[in-house]
Amino acid sequence: MFFFCRMNLHSRDRKQLITTPVGNPVAIAYDWVHLNLYWADGGLHSGDARIEVLMLPARWRRTLLNESVVKSPTVMAVDPRPDQG
């Protein structure tokens, strides 16, 4: 299991961003305009694949797409421009 943490580059201080584990992250993307962290979770078991988002700084975590839409995610890219969706 994986957890996402934030760390200061000038110290060893770490802050855990989410308290529930991430199964098998296979891709990650950061939207620096809207401060959202996206990842593709390949799942630990068949049928567990999904795309999730962590909205910073509030640390709200949501599943955007589940295994009924995403079968085997491998890469991810985010375009934060508002006219691009």
N, C-alpha and C positions, 0 to 999 in steps of 0.2 A: 504494500500500500504506500501511496505517496501523499505528502502534504505540501502545500505551497507556502513558502515563507518569504518575508521581505527582510533584507539585510542592509545595513548601513555600510558603505564602502570604506569608511574611515574608522570603523570600530567592529567589534565582533557581536554587536547587539543584533538579535534576530527576533522577528515578530511573526508568529504563525497567522496566515491570512484566513485560512478556513480550518474548522475544527473537525470536519468529517473527511475521511480519506478519499483520495482519487484512485480509482482502480488501476488503470494502465495508460497513463498519458502518452500519446504517440505524436502529438503536434501541439504547438502553443503559439499564440499570437497576441500582441498587446496593442490596443487602440489608445494611443497617447493623447488623442484629442478628447475623447469621452471617458478616459480612465477605466476601460474595461479590459479584463484579461480573459481571453478565450482559449479553450483547449479541446482537443479531440481525445476522447477516452475510448481506447480500443476494447475496454472491458476485460475482466479477468476470465470470464466464461463466455461461451457462445451466446449471442443475443443481448449482451450488455453494452454494446457500442452506443456512444452518444456524443453530442456537442454541448459543452457547457460554457457559461459565462460567470465571471466574478466581477461584480460592479464595485469598483473602489471609489472612495475610501469607505463606503458604508459596509462593504464585505457581504453584499447580497449575492447568493449563488443560485443560479437557475439553470435548468436543462432546457436548451433551445430545440434540439432535435434528438429523438430517441432511436432505438434500434429498428423501429418500423420504417424510418426514413434513411438512417445511416447504417450501412452494413459493416464496412471496414474502413474507417477513416485513417488516412496516412499523412496528409499534409493540410496546412491551413494558412490562409492569408486574410488580412483585414484591410479594407480601404475605408478610413475614417471620414472621407469627404462627405458632407451632408447630401450632395447631389448624386452620390453614387450608391446610396443605400447601405 
